[in-house]
């Protein structure tokens, strides 16, 4: 039985129970979860092993790479720039990034980059990985790239390119790299332990990820054995030229080792944020309200930032998805807590979101990356938070 460390306030014990069950029954190796309620921490738990190869234990300050949960942090940085009058989300990208106008992209607004409507999910010629980690070669390639559908007519998850596209807007407008802007304007004021571009000094605190493939490879099954609702998606996975595959083959080689120190040190604001569950929950709490005197977004900016911009069949993941200007919005089966929630999932199980109506901010980070559709770890924790809200105590954990 895994030892669970940390605290929950009275009334939130169901979250501790669900967190422990994730280790005992659902495959967690090392993980942390944190919940804020109306600006105060009510759950702060961690446990397990940070490195399955060495047995290094997960500690209170263990850092975890959170894949696409990074996008929610980066989106918050963009909205902060807009709030300060430095950026108009409805202005053409080319106003801030003139080279982007090439190949018929002169009229694409910034908001379409944020909401996955620009049709720039892939590049015709993948960029060498070392060049992509160096930033400018990839942004140059994206500036020259033709859209793969008519922008604004459809949406598709820009899983990897989103970070360079949106990050370059941050860089052009602020004069700082996206990782530096996040560090100085978000992490520092809130005291967050979160990094896009990990300093060498913090490397030893990072958890090592382990990967588990799906129990069943749907692409190897005869079509009549594939559930009807998944057949279009599986057909896309089987097609090497589909957007589903091309969107994750923008570098050469396509596979990126997210345990690599070089990848940790680079700035990939779509996918390599490294931090704690505590920092993610605290950030989202400060997006929807005040936390220790700091509020990131005003109510009006928050309402605009979380308004639906794209919805329906996603051209890349070939399933239903919804996005605001940078945040993922809940669809049926998503593990967020309510219809007004917004945030972002990360590959393999991590999740961070807020719900302004309920006053909840949530962060969950994991090092066991589970493929497939049967992962219930985040959903079980969110369900436990929902149950706990029926009898909150009103107290909080001292930080």
Helices and strands as residue ranges (DSSP letters): E 4-8, H 13-25, E 30-37, E 40-51, E 56-57, E 64-65, G 67-69, H 70-83, H 93-96, G 98-104, H 110-114, E 127-128, H 129-133, H 136-144, H 161-174, H 178-182, I 183-187, H 188-190, E 194-195, G 200-205, E 210-212, G 218-220, G 223-225, G 228-230, H 231-238, H 243-246, E 251-252, H 261-265, E 274-275, H 277-288, H 299-305, E 310-313, E 320-323, E 328-329, E 341-345, G 347-349, E 351-355, E 360-366, E 368-370, H 377-388, G 389-391
